[in-house]
Amino acid sequence: MHKYAIRHGCLAGLCATTAALGAETRFSHVQTRVFDIEYAVNNDALPLDTVRMWYTLDEGRSWHPYGYDEDRQSPLRFQAPSDGLFGFYFRVTNLAGISGAVPSSSTKPQARVFVDSVEPVVQLHKVRQTSMLGRRVVQLRWTAVDSHLTTRPIEFEYRNLPKGMWISATPNPLANTGRFDWRVPIDVIGALEIRLVVRDKGAHRVVSAPQSFTVSPPRPAVGGPSSPTEAFDHNRSTGTTTRKMVSFSTQDRALELYKKALAFGEMNDPRRGIAQMREAVKLNPLLTDGFAELGRMLYGLGDLERALTAYEIALDQQPTLRKALHGSAKVYRQKKDYGSAARRLRSILRYNPKDAETWMNLGDIGIFQGDELLARECYVRAAQIDDQASDVIEQAQKRLALMAEVSRSYQQKKNP
């Protein structure tokens, strides 16, 4: 059995002078119409008198002579007349004879390459927010044009602004229907960007310009537009729960205060931000992101205990809220409670095992606990698990390099 592979636009093959090459059912991709085809023969077949190649665009039903390789040395440069799935057939001659017959309609390609030199043309249209049965929905509309799209070529990714990590909004790729209504996860709120990702058969990956928008906290699906909703105010110190009724107008006022608090934070005025956020969560005890942001602001001022309390309230309401899990892990780390910090980070990884930043943070915890094996494993995962997380990859690689250097220094001191 003869093997073929495409690597960096070059086709590699094996052939003998005594028989035609075996048929290949697999094919590889190139994104240019001009590429090199490498071939090899057994050493005892040298020297070669001629090397000739044919190509087909219909799986061998018809063959077209391409020409001879004048220097009879690999590679042979091929210029495709069009995009599409090409099959190739080589025939070589030497003093012993010819490796095979001229290809006919019964000849199978020895190797197959899909040529796709044109990227898809993509555009994400203006997004529109609405609601369906109480769920927040973002209506996504797009155009994607290409001759070689896959059956399900469409994906969407979103991130929190200003510099959040891109997260998939479509766990499974979508068909190119031009429309998708994204039901926003309950723990997603605030300023976001979303972008369209399109893949084709030629292994192109094209990303649209992102669209930015702001997502408000979810509203329960109850009554009419002025109907109150029920909230539960939990007192952590006494363990008691008080039932409250929060009207939509009160929720709107709380959201205004929430946005003001974030604005004060961006202006480096955390104390006024904290005051505004406390008023917001007092008005609406269900404003989960408000408690998480309050924890972040308090942590920034070094008020670890109050920060942890705010994070815990957010997690009581939404146990998978990443910002609260991540923030409380930072608090525990600062308090040198590394076991609790590790448990919070592992909670994030349970529902998102490809969170590169969390893997790196867990590696840092391993260092503080003196578990270098755990730290190394986590840093390796952080560097490899998400090729889009360039900043995290760089930091993780620096940590691995530093660990290697420390290990070498220790060995040199131990064995002078």
Secondary structure, DSSP 4 states (H G I P E B T S, - for coil): ----EEETTEEE--B-SSSPPPP----EEESSSEEEE---B-GGGPSPSEEEEEEESSTTSS-EEEEE-TT--S-EEEE-SSSEEEEEEEEEEETTEESSPPP-TTPPPSEEEEE---PPEEEEPPPEEEEETTEEEEEEEEEEE-TTEEEEEEEEEEEETTTPPPEES-SS-B-S-SEEEEE--TT--EEEEEEEEEEETT--EEEPPPEEEEEPPP----SSTT--EEEEEEETTTTEEEEEEE-HHHHHHHHHHHHHHHHHHHTT-HHHHHHHHHHHHHH-TT-HHHHHHHHHHHHHTT-HHHHHHHHHHHHHH-TT-HHHHHHHHHHHHHTT-HHHHHHHHHHHHHH-TT-HHHHHHHHHHHHHTT-HHHHHHHHHHHHHS-TT-HHHHHHHHHHHHHHHHHHHHHHHHH--
